[in-house]
Amino acid sequence: MARLPKLAVFDLDYTLWPFWVDTHVDPPFHKSSDGTVRDRRGQDVRLYPEVPEVLKRLQSLGVPGAAASRTGEIEGANQLLELFDLIRYFVHREIYPGSKVTHFERLQQKTGIPFSQMIFFDDERRNIVDVSKLGVTCIHIQNGMNLQTLSQGLETFAKAQNGP
């Protein structure tokens, strides 16, 4: 079995869901009787389709998850994680504006997990560049998180552990 990360960290906007929570949707959010999550204007709010399965897969492998987001809409982002029932997959949440390096330094302090044992999924190249300098295996997301990206990311992580 390939080596697995000790922590999988996910950005939120355009990684777990296809919008910026601080500009494209209108908090507060609520769950309708049919289970649909909607914003204040009644607009449907959705995850990328395979996100729940991705998080379940990591959980089944024994890899804890964390969220790291630079959004200024902290309350809305946390509310969506709860309404989508994703909170159970995240042992830590670092959701506030600023450098992702700060998010990762705090995750490292809280968990004691070395950066080299973390994997990070994000759609923004600048975050990938910044966080990879810490020694975290970073995976650039192009069209939302899915199972194929997870598999490729875990392969990339395992190869990084084995060295060149």
DSSP file with accessible surface (Angstrom, degrees, kcal/mol):
  #  RESIDUE AA STRUCTURE BP1 BP2  ACC     N-H-->O    O-->H-N    N-H-->O    O-->H-N    TCO  KAPPA ALPHA  PHI   PSI    X-CA   Y-CA   Z-CA
    1    1 A M              0   0  190      0, 0.0     3,-0.1     0, 0.0     0, 0.0   0.000 360.0 360.0 360.0 134.1    0.0    0.0    0.0
    2    2 A A        -     0   0   59      1,-0.1     2,-0.2     0, 0.0   153,-0.0  -0.274 360.0 -91.9 -64.8 153.2    1.3    3.4   -0.9
    3    3 A R        -     0   0  114    155,-0.1    -1,-0.1   152,-0.1   158,-0.1  -0.469  44.2-148.5 -66.8 138.0    2.1    5.8    1.8
    4    4 A L        -     0   0   46     -2,-0.2    -1,-0.0    -3,-0.1   150,-0.0  -0.796  17.6-104.8-108.9 152.0   -0.8    8.1    2.7
    5    5 A P        -     0   0    5      0, 0.0   113,-0.2     0, 0.0     3,-0.1  -0.313  16.5-137.8 -67.8 157.4   -0.8   11.6    4.0
    6    6 A K  S    S+     0   0  105    111,-2.8     2,-0.3     1,-0.3   112,-0.2   0.593  91.2  23.6 -90.1 -12.3   -1.5   12.2    7.7
    7    7 A L  E     -a  118   0A   0    110,-1.2   112,-2.2    56,-0.1     2,-0.5  -0.947  64.1-158.4-154.6 131.0   -3.7   15.2    6.8
    8    8 A A  E     -ab 119  65A   0     56,-2.6    58,-2.0    -2,-0.3     2,-0.4  -0.959  17.7-162.7-110.1 122.2   -5.6   16.2    3.6
    9    9 A V  E     -ab 120  66A   0    110,-3.2   112,-2.6    -2,-0.5     2,-0.4  -0.901   3.3-164.2-112.4 135.4   -6.4   19.9    3.4
   10   10 A F  E     -ab 121  67A   0     56,-2.8    58,-2.4    -2,-0.4   112,-0.2  -0.962  15.6-142.1-123.2 133.3   -8.9   21.4    1.0
   11   11 A D        -     0   0    5    110,-2.5    58,-0.2    -2,-0.4     5,-0.1  -0.365  20.0-147.4 -68.9 167.6   -9.6   24.9   -0.2
   12   12 A L    >>> +     0   0    0     56,-0.2     4,-2.6     3,-0.2     3,-2.0   0.841  68.3  72.6-106.3 -65.1  -13.3   25.7   -0.4
   13   13 A D  B 345S-e   17   0B  11      1,-0.3   110,-0.4     2,-0.2     7,-0.2  -0.366 121.5  -6.3 -63.9 127.1  -14.1   28.1   -3.3
   14   14 A Y  T 345S+     0   0   67      3,-2.6   130,-0.5     5,-0.7    -1,-0.3   0.610 132.3  68.2  60.3  16.4  -13.8   26.5   -6.7
   15   15 A T  T <45S+     0   0    0     -3,-2.0   130,-2.8     2,-0.4    -2,-0.2   0.606 118.6   9.6-120.3 -53.9  -12.4   23.4   -5.0
   16   16 A L  T  <5S+     0   0    0     -4,-2.6    32,-2.5     1,-0.2    35,-0.2   0.744 139.4  24.9 -96.0 -29.9  -15.3   21.9   -3.0
   17   17 A W  B   <S-e   13   0B   0     -5,-1.7    -3,-2.6    30,-0.3     2,-1.3  -0.976  79.7-117.7-137.2 153.1  -18.0   24.2   -4.6
   18   18 A P  S    S+     0   0   54      0, 0.0     2,-0.3     0, 0.0    -5,-0.1  -0.274  85.3  51.2 -88.9  51.5  -18.2   26.1   -7.9
   19   19 A F  S    S-     0   0   15     -2,-1.3    -5,-0.7    -7,-0.2     2,-0.6  -0.978  84.8 -98.6-166.7 166.5  -18.4   29.7   -6.6
   20   20 A W    >>> -     0   0  108     -2,-0.3     4,-2.5    -7,-0.2     3,-1.4  -0.899  29.0-148.6 -93.5 121.7  -16.8   32.2   -4.3
   21   21 A V  T 345S+     0   0    0     -2,-0.6     4,-0.2     1,-0.3    -1,-0.1   0.782  95.1  52.9 -65.1 -22.6  -18.8   32.3   -1.1
   22   22 A D  T 345S+     0   0   80      1,-0.1    -1,-0.3     2,-0.1    52,-0.0   0.559 126.6  14.2 -92.2  -4.9  -18.1   36.0   -0.6
   23   23 A T  T <45S+     0   0   90     -3,-1.4    -2,-0.2    50,-0.0    -1,-0.1   0.645 120.7  49.3-134.6 -35.3  -19.3   37.2   -4.1
   24   24 A H  T  <5S+     0   0   74     -4,-2.5     2,-0.3     2,-0.0    -3,-0.2   0.635 109.5  40.9 -91.7 -16.4  -21.4   34.7   -6.1
   25   25 A V  S   <S-     0   0   11     -5,-0.7    20,-0.0    -4,-0.2    -6,-0.0  -0.839  76.0-126.0-128.6 168.6  -23.9   33.6   -3.5
   26   26 A D        -     0   0   40     -2,-0.3    14,-3.3    17,-0.1    15,-0.3  -0.838  38.3-122.1-124.8  91.3  -25.9   35.5   -0.8
   27   27 A P  S    S+     0   0   25      0, 0.0     2,-0.2     0, 0.0    12,-0.1  -0.267  78.3  74.6 -63.7 161.9  -25.6   34.3    2.8
   28   28 A P  S    S-     0   0   76      0, 0.0     2,-0.2     0, 0.0    12,-0.2   0.517  70.6-158.6 -76.6 164.1  -27.2   33.3    5.1
   29   29 A F        -     0   0    7     10,-0.2     2,-0.3    -2,-0.2    10,-0.2  -0.674  11.0-174.2-106.7 159.7  -27.9   29.8    3.7
   30   30 A H  E     -F   38   0C  85      8,-2.4     8,-3.0    -2,-0.2     2,-0.5  -0.979  25.1-120.5-149.2 159.5  -30.6   27.4    4.6
   31   31 A K  E     -F   37   0C 103     -2,-0.3     6,-0.2     6,-0.2     5,-0.1  -0.916  29.9-138.1-104.4 124.9  -31.6   23.8    3.7
   32   32 A S    >   -     0   0   25      4,-3.3     3,-2.4    -2,-0.5    -1,-0.0  -0.278  30.8 -99.6 -73.0 168.3  -35.0   23.4    2.1
   33   33 A S  T 3  S+     0   0  139      1,-0.3    -1,-0.1     2,-0.1    -2,-0.0   0.782 125.2  57.5 -61.7 -24.7  -37.4   20.6    3.1
   34   34 A D  T 3  S-     0   0  107      2,-0.1    -1,-0.3     1,-0.0     3,-0.1   0.407 122.7-105.9 -86.6   3.7  -36.2   18.7    0.0
   35   35 A G  S <  S+     0   0   42     -3,-2.4     2,-0.3     1,-0.3    -2,-0.1   0.409  74.7 139.7  91.4  -4.2  -32.6   18.8    1.2
   36   36 A T        -     0   0   28     -5,-0.1    -4,-3.3     1,-0.0     2,-0.4  -0.577  49.5-134.7 -75.8 134.3  -31.5   21.5   -1.3
   37   37 A V  E     +FG  31  45C   5      8,-0.5     8,-3.1    -2,-0.3     2,-0.3  -0.768  31.1 179.2 -88.9 131.4  -29.2   24.2    0.1
   38   38 A R  E     -FG  30  44C  58     -8,-3.0    -8,-2.4    -2,-0.4     6,-0.2  -0.935  22.3-126.7-131.5 156.4  -30.2   27.7   -0.9
   39   39 A D    >   -     0   0    0      4,-2.2     3,-2.2    -2,-0.3   -10,-0.2  -0.248  48.0 -80.6 -90.4-174.5  -28.9   31.2   -0.3
   40   40 A R  T 3  S+     0   0  156    -14,-3.3   -11,-0.1     1,-0.3    -1,-0.0   0.811 131.3  50.9 -58.5 -31.9  -30.9   34.2    1.0
   41   41 A R  T 3  S-     0   0  145    -15,-0.3    -1,-0.3     2,-0.1   -16,-0.0   0.410 121.2-105.7 -86.4  -0.3  -32.4   34.8   -2.5
   42   42 A G    <   +     0   0   36     -3,-2.2     2,-0.3     1,-0.3    -2,-0.1   0.541  69.4 150.4  88.8   5.9  -33.5   31.2   -2.9
   43   43 A Q        -     0   0   87    -17,-0.1    -4,-2.2     1,-0.1    -1,-0.3  -0.544  52.2-110.5 -74.4 133.3  -30.7   30.4   -5.4
   44   44 A D  E     -G   38   0C  56     -2,-0.3     2,-0.4    -6,-0.2    -6,-0.2  -0.409  29.9-159.4 -62.7 139.1  -29.6   26.7   -5.3
   45   45 A V  E     +G   37   0C   3     -8,-3.1    -8,-0.5    -2,-0.1     2,-0.3  -0.991  16.4 180.0-123.5 125.9  -26.1   26.2   -3.9
   46   46 A R        -     0   0  150     -2,-0.4     2,-0.2   -10,-0.1    38,-0.0  -0.917  25.0-130.1-130.3 156.0  -24.3   23.0   -4.8
   47   47 A L        -     0   0   27     -2,-0.3   -30,-0.3   -30,-0.2   -31,-0.1  -0.486  50.6 -83.3 -83.7 165.7  -21.0   21.2   -4.2
   48   48 A Y    >   -     0   0   39    -32,-2.5     3,-1.7    -2,-0.2    -1,-0.1  -0.520  54.4-110.1 -63.4 142.9  -19.0   19.7   -7.0
   49   49 A P  T 3  S+     0   0  123      0, 0.0     4,-0.3     0, 0.0    -1,-0.1   0.786 110.8  42.0 -54.7 -37.9  -20.8   16.3   -7.6
   50   50 A E  T 3> S+     0   0   83     95,-0.4     4,-2.6     1,-0.2     5,-0.2   0.460  83.7 100.1 -93.9   2.9  -18.0   14.0   -6.3
   51   51 A V  H <> S+     0   0    1     -3,-1.7     4,-2.4     1,-0.2     5,-0.3   0.919  81.8  48.9 -57.2 -48.6  -17.0   16.0   -3.2
   52   52 A P  H  > S+     0   0   41      0, 0.0     4,-2.4     0, 0.0    -1,-0.2   0.930 113.8  47.8 -58.4 -39.9  -18.9   13.9   -0.7
   53   53 A E  H  > S+     0   0   81     -4,-0.3     4,-2.5     2,-0.2    -2,-0.2   0.885 109.5  53.2 -67.2 -38.6  -17.5   10.7   -2.2
   54   54 A V  H  X S+     0   0    1     -4,-2.6     4,-2.2     2,-0.2    -1,-0.2   0.946 112.0  44.9 -58.9 -47.8  -14.0   12.1   -2.1
   55   55 A L  H  X S+     0   0    4     -4,-2.4     4,-2.3     1,-0.2    -2,-0.2   0.892 112.8  50.8 -68.8 -36.6  -14.3   13.0    1.6
   56   56 A K  H  X S+     0   0   91     -4,-2.4     4,-2.6    -5,-0.3    -1,-0.2   0.902 108.7  52.9 -63.6 -41.8  -15.8    9.6    2.4
   57   57 A R  H  X S+     0   0   91     -4,-2.5     4,-1.4     2,-0.2    -2,-0.2   0.935 109.9  46.9 -60.9 -47.1  -12.9    7.9    0.6
   58   58 A L  H  <>S+     0   0    4     -4,-2.2     5,-2.6     1,-0.2     4,-0.4   0.924 111.9  51.2 -61.3 -42.7  -10.3    9.7    2.6
   59   59 A Q  H ><5S+     0   0  102     -4,-2.3     3,-1.6     1,-0.2    -1,-0.2   0.916 107.6  52.5 -61.0 -41.8  -12.1    9.0    5.8
   60   60 A S  H 3<5S+     0   0   95     -4,-2.6    -1,-0.2     1,-0.3    -2,-0.2   0.793 107.8  52.3 -66.4 -25.2  -12.3    5.3    4.9
   61   61 A L  T 3<5S-     0   0   61     -4,-1.4    -1,-0.3    -3,-0.3    -2,-0.2   0.477 119.6-112.8 -85.4  -4.6   -8.5    5.4    4.3
   62   62 A G  T < 5S+     0   0   62     -3,-1.6    -3,-0.2    -4,-0.4    -2,-0.1   0.698  71.2 139.6  81.5  19.3   -8.1    6.9    7.8
   63   63 A V      < -     0   0    5     -5,-2.6    -1,-0.2    -6,-0.2    -2,-0.1  -0.868  45.5-140.9 -99.8 113.1   -6.9   10.3    6.4
   64   64 A P        -     0   0   47      0, 0.0   -56,-2.6     0, 0.0     2,-0.3  -0.362  16.6-138.9 -69.3 154.5   -8.3   13.2    8.4
   65   65 A G  E     -bc   8  90A   4     24,-1.1    26,-2.8   -58,-0.2    27,-0.8  -0.752  17.1-173.2-112.7 160.3   -9.4   16.3    6.5
   66   66 A A  E     -bc   9  92A   0    -58,-2.0   -56,-2.8    -2,-0.3     2,-0.4  -0.976  18.2-132.3-145.7 155.3   -9.0   20.0    7.1
   67   67 A A  E     -bc  10  93A   0     25,-2.0    27,-2.9    -2,-0.3     2,-0.4  -0.910  18.1-177.9-110.2 139.3  -10.3   23.1    5.4
   68   68 A A  E     + c   0  94A   0    -58,-2.4     2,-0.4    -2,-0.4   -56,-0.2  -0.936  15.1 162.0-137.4 110.7   -8.1   26.1    4.6
   69   69 A S  E     - c   0  95A   1     25,-2.5    27,-2.3    -2,-0.4   -58,-0.0  -0.990  35.7-155.4-135.1 143.4   -9.9   29.1    3.0
   70   70 A R        +     0   0   59     -2,-0.4    28,-0.3    25,-0.2    25,-0.1   0.292  52.1 134.5 -93.9   7.1   -8.9   32.8    2.5
   71   71 A T        -     0   0    6      1,-0.1    -2,-0.1    26,-0.1     3,-0.1  -0.201  53.5-148.0 -61.9 149.5  -12.5   33.9    2.2
   72   72 A G  S    S+     0   0   50      1,-0.2     2,-1.5    24,-0.2     3,-0.3   0.587  88.9  80.9 -86.4 -13.7  -13.8   36.9    4.1
   73   73 A E     >  +     0   0   57      1,-0.2     4,-2.3     2,-0.1     5,-0.2  -0.511  55.8 156.0 -91.6  67.6  -17.2   35.3    4.4
   74   74 A I  H  >  +     0   0   66     -2,-1.5     4,-2.4     1,-0.2     5,-0.2   0.926  68.9  47.5 -63.3 -47.9  -16.2   33.1    7.3
   75   75 A E  H  > S+     0   0  159     -3,-0.3     4,-2.5     1,-0.2    -1,-0.2   0.925 113.2  48.7 -62.9 -44.5  -19.6   32.6    8.7
   76   76 A G  H  > S+     0   0    0      2,-0.2     4,-2.4     1,-0.2    -1,-0.2   0.908 110.8  50.2 -63.0 -42.3  -21.1   31.7    5.3
   77   77 A A  H  X S+     0   0    0     -4,-2.3     4,-2.1     2,-0.2    -2,-0.2   0.937 113.3  45.5 -63.0 -45.5  -18.3   29.2    4.5
   78   78 A N  H  X S+     0   0   34     -4,-2.4     4,-1.9     1,-0.2    -2,-0.2   0.898 111.1  53.9 -64.6 -38.4  -18.7   27.5    7.9
   79   79 A Q  H  X S+     0   0   55     -4,-2.5     4,-3.0    -5,-0.2     5,-0.2   0.919 108.3  49.3 -62.9 -42.5  -22.5   27.5    7.5
   80   80 A L  H  X S+     0   0    0     -4,-2.4     4,-2.7     1,-0.2     6,-0.2   0.912 107.3  54.3 -63.9 -42.1  -22.2   25.7    4.1
   81   81 A L  H  <>S+     0   0    0     -4,-2.1     5,-3.0     1,-0.2     6,-1.1   0.903 113.5  43.8 -58.7 -38.0  -19.8   23.1    5.5
   82   82 A E  H ><5S+     0   0  118     -4,-1.9     3,-1.5     3,-0.2    -2,-0.2   0.942 113.8  48.1 -71.3 -47.7  -22.5   22.3    8.1
   83   83 A L  H 3<5S+     0   0   36     -4,-3.0    -2,-0.2     1,-0.3    -1,-0.2   0.848 112.7  48.5 -64.4 -34.2  -25.5   22.4    5.7
   84   84 A F  T 3<5S-     0   0   37     -4,-2.7    -1,-0.3    -5,-0.2    -2,-0.2   0.423 113.0-123.2 -82.3   0.1  -23.7   20.1    3.3
   85   85 A D  T < 5S+     0   0   78     -3,-1.5    -3,-0.2    -5,-0.2    -2,-0.1   0.862  75.7 125.9  60.6  38.9  -22.8   17.8    6.2
   86   86 A L    > < +     0   0    2     -5,-3.0     3,-2.3    -6,-0.2     4,-0.4   0.588  42.6  89.8 -98.8 -12.9  -19.1   18.1    5.5
   87   87 A I  G >  S+     0   0   51     -6,-1.1     3,-1.7     1,-0.3    -1,-0.1   0.852  78.9  64.1 -51.7 -37.1  -18.1   19.2    9.0
   88   88 A R  G 3  S+     0   0  130      1,-0.3    -1,-0.3    -6,-0.1    -2,-0.1   0.683  99.3  53.6 -65.6 -18.1  -17.7   15.6   10.1
   89   89 A Y  G <  S+     0   0   14     -3,-2.3   -24,-1.1     1,-0.1     2,-0.6   0.540  96.5  76.2 -90.9 -10.0  -14.8   15.2    7.6
   90   90 A F  E <   -c   65   0A  13     -3,-1.7   -24,-0.2    -4,-0.4    -1,-0.1  -0.898  48.3-178.7-112.7 112.9  -12.8   18.2    8.8
   91   91 A V  E    S+     0   0A  84    -26,-2.8     2,-0.3    -2,-0.6   -25,-0.2   0.765  80.7  21.1 -75.3 -25.3  -10.8   17.9   12.1
   92   92 A H  E     -c   66   0A  52    -27,-0.8   -25,-2.0     2,-0.0     2,-0.4  -0.994  63.8-160.5-142.3 150.5   -9.7   21.5   11.7
   93   93 A R  E     -c   67   0A  93     -2,-0.3     2,-0.6   -27,-0.2   -25,-0.2  -0.991   5.9-176.8-133.1 124.0  -10.9   24.6    9.8
   94   94 A E  E     +c   68   0A   4    -27,-2.9   -25,-2.5    -2,-0.4     2,-0.5  -0.909  22.1 160.5-116.4  94.1   -8.7   27.6    9.1
   95   95 A I  E     +c   69   0A  10     -2,-0.6   -25,-0.2   -27,-0.2   -17,-0.1  -0.921  24.5  96.9-126.4 101.3  -11.2   30.0    7.4
   96   96 A Y  S    S-     0   0   40    -27,-2.3   -24,-0.2    -2,-0.5   -25,-0.1  -0.920  73.4 -79.3-173.3 157.5  -10.2   33.7    7.3
   97   97 A P  S    S+     0   0   79      0, 0.0     2,-0.2     0, 0.0   -26,-0.1  -0.259  80.6  65.3 -65.5 156.0   -8.5   36.1    4.9
   98   98 A G  S    S-     0   0   36    -28,-0.3    -2,-0.1     4,-0.0     2,-0.1  -0.643  88.0 -22.2 125.0-178.0   -4.7   36.1    4.5
   99   99 A S    >>  -     0   0   43     -2,-0.2     4,-1.2     1,-0.1     3,-0.8  -0.353  46.3-135.7 -67.2 139.4   -1.9   33.9    3.3
  100  100 A K  H 3> S+     0   0    0      1,-0.2     4,-2.4     2,-0.2     5,-0.2   0.742 103.7  71.8 -66.1 -20.6   -2.5   30.2    3.1
  101  101 A V  H 3> S+     0   0   31      1,-0.2     4,-2.7     2,-0.2    -1,-0.2   0.934  96.9  49.5 -59.5 -42.4    1.0   29.8    4.7
  102  102 A T  H <> S+     0   0   50     -3,-0.8     4,-2.4     1,-0.2     5,-0.2   0.923 108.2  53.4 -61.7 -43.0   -0.6   31.1    8.0
  103  103 A H  H  X S+     0   0    0     -4,-1.2     4,-2.1     1,-0.2    -1,-0.2   0.924 112.8  44.0 -56.6 -45.1   -3.4   28.6    7.6
  104  104 A F  H  X S+     0   0    0     -4,-2.4     4,-2.7     2,-0.2    -2,-0.2   0.868 109.4  54.8 -73.0 -36.1   -0.9   25.8    7.3
  105  105 A E  H  X S+     0   0   85     -4,-2.7     4,-2.3     1,-0.2    -1,-0.2   0.921 111.5  46.3 -62.1 -40.2    1.4   27.0   10.1
  106  106 A R  H  X S+     0   0  110     -4,-2.4     4,-2.6     2,-0.2    -2,-0.2   0.895 111.4  51.0 -69.1 -39.8   -1.7   26.9   12.4
  107  107 A L  H  X S+     0   0    0     -4,-2.1     4,-2.4    -5,-0.2     6,-0.4   0.920 111.0  49.2 -60.9 -42.1   -2.7   23.5   11.1
  108  108 A Q  H  X S+     0   0   62     -4,-2.7     4,-2.6     1,-0.2    -2,-0.2   0.922 112.2  47.8 -64.7 -42.5    0.8   22.2   11.8
  109  109 A Q  H  < S+     0   0  147     -4,-2.3    -1,-0.2     1,-0.2    -2,-0.2   0.916 115.4  45.1 -63.4 -42.7    0.8   23.7   15.3
  110  110 A K  H  < S+     0   0  114     -4,-2.6    -1,-0.2     1,-0.2    -2,-0.2   0.853 125.8  29.0 -70.4 -37.7   -2.6   22.3   16.1
  111  111 A T  H  < S-     0   0   39     -4,-2.4    -2,-0.2    -5,-0.2    -3,-0.2   0.703  88.2-136.5 -98.1 -25.7   -2.0   18.8   14.8
  112  112 A G     <  +     0   0   55     -4,-2.6    -4,-0.1    -5,-0.3    -3,-0.1   0.530  56.9 142.0  75.7   5.2    1.7   18.3   15.2
  113  113 A I        -     0   0   26     -6,-0.4    -1,-0.3    -5,-0.2    -2,-0.2  -0.665  54.5-120.1 -82.2 127.8    1.7   16.8   11.7
  114  114 A P    >   -     0   0   62      0, 0.0     3,-2.2     0, 0.0  -108,-0.2  -0.339  19.5-117.8 -64.6 149.2    4.8   17.8    9.7
  115  115 A F  G >  S+     0   0   42      1,-0.3     3,-2.0     2,-0.2    22,-0.4   0.855 114.1  64.1 -53.7 -36.2    4.2   19.7    6.4
  116  116 A S  G 3  S+     0   0   56      1,-0.3    -1,-0.3    20,-0.2    19,-0.1   0.659  99.0  54.5 -66.2 -13.4    5.8   16.8    4.5
  117  117 A Q  G <  S+     0   0   18     -3,-2.2  -111,-2.8  -112,-0.1  -110,-1.2   0.189  95.7  88.3-104.2  14.3    2.9   14.6    5.7
  118  118 A M  E <   -a    7   0A   0     -3,-2.0    19,-1.9  -113,-0.2     2,-0.4  -0.849  56.8-158.7-112.2 150.9    0.2   16.9    4.4
  119  119 A I  E     -ad   8 137A   0   -112,-2.2  -110,-3.2    -2,-0.3     2,-0.4  -0.966  11.4-160.8-123.9 144.4   -1.5   17.0    1.0
  120  120 A F  E     -ad   9 138A   0     17,-2.5    19,-3.4    -2,-0.4     2,-0.5  -0.990   7.6-162.9-133.3 130.2   -3.3   20.2   -0.2
  121  121 A F  E     +ad  10 139A   0   -112,-2.6  -110,-2.5    -2,-0.4     2,-0.3  -0.957  26.2 150.6-113.7 122.8   -5.9   20.7   -2.9
  122  122 A D  E     - d   0 140A   0     17,-2.0    19,-2.9    -2,-0.5  -108,-0.1  -0.994  43.3-145.0-151.9 149.5   -6.6   24.2   -4.2
  123  123 A D  S    S+     0   0   34   -110,-0.4     2,-0.6    -2,-0.3    17,-0.1   0.607  78.4  86.9 -89.7 -14.2   -7.7   25.9   -7.4
  124  124 A E    >>  -     0   0   53      1,-0.2     4,-1.7     2,-0.0     3,-0.6  -0.798  64.2-153.4 -98.0 122.5   -5.5   29.0   -7.1
  125  125 A R  H 3> S+     0   0  143     -2,-0.6     4,-2.7     1,-0.2     5,-0.2   0.867  93.8  59.3 -57.3 -40.9   -1.9   28.7   -8.4
  126  126 A R  H 3> S+     0   0  122      1,-0.2     4,-2.4     2,-0.2    -1,-0.2   0.874 106.4  48.1 -60.7 -37.5   -0.6   31.4   -6.0
  127  127 A N  H <> S+     0   0    0     -3,-0.6     4,-2.8     2,-0.2     5,-0.3   0.902 110.5  51.4 -68.6 -39.0   -1.7   29.2   -3.0
  128  128 A I  H  X S+     0   0   15     -4,-1.7     4,-2.3     2,-0.2    -2,-0.2   0.933 112.2  47.0 -60.4 -46.6   -0.1   26.1   -4.5
  129  129 A V  H  X S+     0   0   63     -4,-2.7     4,-1.1     2,-0.2    -2,-0.2   0.952 115.6  44.6 -61.3 -49.6    3.2   28.1   -5.0
  130  130 A D  H  < S+     0   0   51     -4,-2.4     3,-0.4    -5,-0.2     4,-0.3   0.934 117.5  42.2 -62.4 -48.8    3.2   29.5   -1.4
  131  131 A V  H ><>S+     0   0    0     -4,-2.8     3,-1.8     1,-0.2     5,-1.1   0.857 105.3  62.8 -73.8 -32.0    2.2   26.3    0.4
  132  132 A S  H ><5S+     0   0   56     -4,-2.3     3,-1.8    -5,-0.3    -1,-0.2   0.845  92.6  66.4 -63.7 -26.9    4.5   24.0   -1.6
  133  133 A K  T 3<5S+     0   0  163     -4,-1.1    -1,-0.3    -3,-0.4    -2,-0.2   0.739  94.1  59.7 -64.4 -21.5    7.5   26.0   -0.3
  134  134 A L  T < 5S-     0   0   45     -3,-1.8    -1,-0.3    -4,-0.3    -2,-0.2   0.614 125.0-102.9 -78.4 -15.8    6.6   24.6    3.2
  135  135 A G  T < 5S+     0   0   41     -3,-1.8     2,-0.3    -4,-0.4   -17,-0.2   0.515  74.8 142.0 102.5   8.8    7.1   21.1    1.9
  136  136 A V      < -     0   0    6     -5,-1.1     2,-0.6   -19,-0.1    -1,-0.3  -0.618  58.9-116.9 -80.6 139.1    3.4   20.2    1.5
  137  137 A T  E     -d  119   0A  17    -19,-1.9   -17,-2.5   -22,-0.4     2,-0.4  -0.710  40.0-161.5 -74.2 116.5    2.4   18.1   -1.5
  138  138 A C  E     -d  120   0A  25     -2,-0.6     2,-0.5   -19,-0.2   -17,-0.2  -0.894  13.0-163.4-111.5 135.3    0.1   20.5   -3.4
  139  139 A I  E     -d  121   0A  22    -19,-3.4   -17,-2.0    -2,-0.4     2,-0.5  -0.970  16.2-138.1-119.6 120.6   -2.4   19.5   -6.1
  140  140 A H  E     -d  122   0A  48     -2,-0.5     2,-0.4   -19,-0.2   -17,-0.2  -0.659  17.0-147.0 -81.1 123.3   -3.8   22.2   -8.4
  141  141 A I        +     0   0    2    -19,-2.9     4,-0.1    -2,-0.5   -16,-0.1  -0.772  20.2 176.1 -92.2 132.0   -7.5   21.7   -9.0
  142  142 A Q  S    S+     0   0  140     -2,-0.4    -1,-0.1     2,-0.3     3,-0.1   0.829  77.1  12.3-104.2 -43.3   -8.8   22.7  -12.4
  143  143 A N  S    S-     0   0  138      1,-0.5  -128,-0.1  -128,-0.0    -1,-0.1  -0.206 120.1 -69.1-131.6  44.0  -12.5   21.8  -12.5
  144  144 A G  S    S-     0   0    2   -130,-0.5    -1,-0.5  -127,-0.1    -2,-0.3   0.100  70.3 -56.1  86.7 157.3  -13.4   21.1   -8.9
  145  145 A M        +     0   0    2   -130,-2.8   -95,-0.4    -4,-0.1     2,-0.3  -0.488  64.1 159.6 -72.2 135.4  -12.5   18.2   -6.6
  146  146 A N     >  -     0   0   43     -2,-0.2     4,-2.1   -96,-0.1     5,-0.1  -0.913  53.3 -96.1-147.9 174.2  -13.3   14.7   -7.9
  147  147 A L  H  > S+     0   0   35     -2,-0.3     4,-2.7     1,-0.2     5,-0.2   0.863 120.3  53.8 -65.0 -36.9  -12.2   11.1   -7.3
  148  148 A Q  H  > S+     0   0  128      2,-0.2     4,-2.7     1,-0.2     5,-0.2   0.934 109.4  48.2 -64.0 -43.5   -9.7   11.1  -10.2
  149  149 A T  H  > S+     0   0   21      1,-0.2     4,-2.7     2,-0.2    -2,-0.2   0.897 111.0  51.9 -63.4 -39.3   -8.0   14.2   -8.8
  150  150 A L  H  X S+     0   0    1     -4,-2.1     4,-2.8     2,-0.2     5,-0.2   0.957 110.8  47.0 -60.9 -48.7   -7.9   12.5   -5.4
  151  151 A S  H  X S+     0   0   53     -4,-2.7     4,-2.2     1,-0.2    -2,-0.2   0.926 114.3  46.7 -59.5 -45.8   -6.3    9.4   -6.8
  152  152 A Q  H  X S+     0   0   94     -4,-2.7     4,-2.5     1,-0.2    -1,-0.2   0.904 112.4  51.3 -63.5 -39.7   -3.7   11.3   -8.8
  153  153 A G  H  X S+     0   0    0     -4,-2.7     4,-2.6    -5,-0.2    -2,-0.2   0.919 109.3  48.9 -63.6 -43.5   -3.0   13.5   -5.7
  154  154 A L  H  X S+     0   0   26     -4,-2.8     4,-2.5     2,-0.2    -1,-0.2   0.885 111.5  50.4 -66.6 -35.2   -2.5   10.5   -3.5
  155  155 A E  H  X S+     0   0  110     -4,-2.2     4,-2.5    -5,-0.2    -2,-0.2   0.925 110.5  49.5 -63.8 -45.4   -0.1    8.9   -6.1
  156  156 A T  H  X S+     0   0   67     -4,-2.5     4,-2.2     2,-0.2    -2,-0.2   0.915 111.5  49.4 -59.2 -43.9    1.8   12.2   -6.3
  157  157 A F  H  X S+     0   0    0     -4,-2.6     4,-1.8     2,-0.2    -2,-0.2   0.942 110.6  49.4 -61.0 -47.8    2.0   12.2   -2.5
  158  158 A A  H  X S+     0   0    8     -4,-2.5     4,-1.5     1,-0.2    -2,-0.2   0.905 111.1  49.6 -60.8 -42.3    3.3    8.6   -2.3
  159  159 A K  H  X S+     0   0  137     -4,-2.5     4,-0.8     1,-0.2    -1,-0.2   0.893 108.4  53.4 -63.6 -39.4    5.9    9.3   -5.0
  160  160 A A  H  < S+     0   0   58     -4,-2.2     3,-0.4     1,-0.2    -1,-0.2   0.859 107.2  52.5 -63.7 -33.6    7.1   12.4   -3.1
  161  161 A Q  H  < S+     0   0   41     -4,-1.8    -1,-0.2     1,-0.2    -2,-0.2   0.835 106.4  52.7 -71.0 -32.5    7.5   10.2    0.0
  162  162 A N  H  < S-     0   0  125     -4,-1.5    -1,-0.2    -5,-0.2    -2,-0.2   0.616 108.3-134.7 -78.6 -13.4    9.7    7.7   -1.8
  163  163 A G     <        0   0   35     -4,-0.8    -1,-0.2    -3,-0.4    -2,-0.1  -0.026 360.0 360.0  81.0 171.6   12.0   10.4   -3.0
  164  164 A P              0   0  186      0, 0.0    -4,-0.0     0, 0.0     0, 0.0  -0.213 360.0 360.0 -69.2 360.0   13.4   11.0   -6.5
